[in-house]
């Protein structure tokens, strides 16, 4: 099944540094590079590993809707590591990374069988336990929550969900020394004040309200400090630190209180990376680096300075699109009233409805895409009423835009859009002199009284060459 994977010897023995994307492409598991993973995506992989003799795959239990939840055990060392992914069903990056990790190890096992070479050194000292996709019902729904509408990661105290019960049961039976709590974070987190996305954020969760540092949390902080130099090389100014406010109901904090050295890994956004494949790559390499460090104890050579120097996440610090220096007209149209920036975001990690959520000075934000509109003037545009069937070619549409029409009204079924470009039918917040927060995503930008750009539901159409500058399709 995984024959297409090359033997990547450097990673299977654990590189002292992070590998390149080209190296990673040799072993990445196909079929998992998408915005959502469900149980059906991993079922064939689970079936494959159930047939292998170098690891153990058992059914840990069942979800609310009776989907199986699996526990995978690798190695027989004294130092125990428990890692779990997708406890929030709409956070799939680490699930893909777990199966990439298994692919690396599987390739190494195949080479060992063929040549007699030994396996990764850490296998002698570490027992690794993996729970991929703890919340398969949420994954099926593309939802953070389980089938009962409960956030599994807020169920460590009450244990009302079968998924939370299974994770706690595993922790109490295995008694791991280390925990990898694997999540995706909102793509609008920036890494401190860098105005760049926090592609990876790390945290050693607190174990009490005072956020004190006991030996187990200290070890988790050292693990983070140990990988910071590597991450700084591949993610300059894009490493963040997650908020460590104590959450009594959360599993990371609870496990930390239980004496498990727990590291939270949050995979975030990246430029032109819609399915977080760079974060996926880095996850694999973090796991391998940490397993080697846990095996040989080398992480203990690091103090907490690296951990403490990681900038805190800035919530809302990133926008999908920033159009800066737009000239707004005076009320009487006699000149320029103000020059403003407009910042747009789209829900669903950049794939949902576009919203204008900032008007004014957006210089404090980073943008996945940016456009300097200096010299261009805001124009709400005119409405083109659909009074009968209209077949819209690219040439016809560009002509209408150039004439100042920004949108259509009427029955959507009357319009046949053959232009290959987005259109706005009955949009909100148009025909206003100035843009409106949370409303305006369709308007025109003019220069010397000629339309240069049309913004249609947040998508930018350049009239000069009929090109679509889609800020929401490449993230």
Beta strands, then each sheet from edge to edge (+ up, - down):
strand 1: 56-62
strand 2: 68-74
strand 3: 79-85
strand 4: 126-131
strand 5: 178-184
strand 6: 190-191
strand 7: 200-203
strand 8: 239-241
strand 9: 261-267
strand 10: 313-314
strand 11: 318-329
strand 12: 336-346
strand 13: 354-360
strand 14: 366-372
strand 15: 377-379
strand 16: 382-385
strand 17: 390-392
strand 18: 405-409
strand 19: 415-417
strand 20: 443-447
strand 21: 450-456
strand 22: 459-462
strand 23: 467-469
sheet 1: 1+ 2- 4+ 3+ 5+ 9+ 7- 8-
sheet 2: 6+ 10-
sheet 3: 13+ 12- 11+ 14+
sheet 4: 15+ 20- 21+ 22- 23+
sheet 5: 16+ 18+
sheet 6: 17+ 19+
end
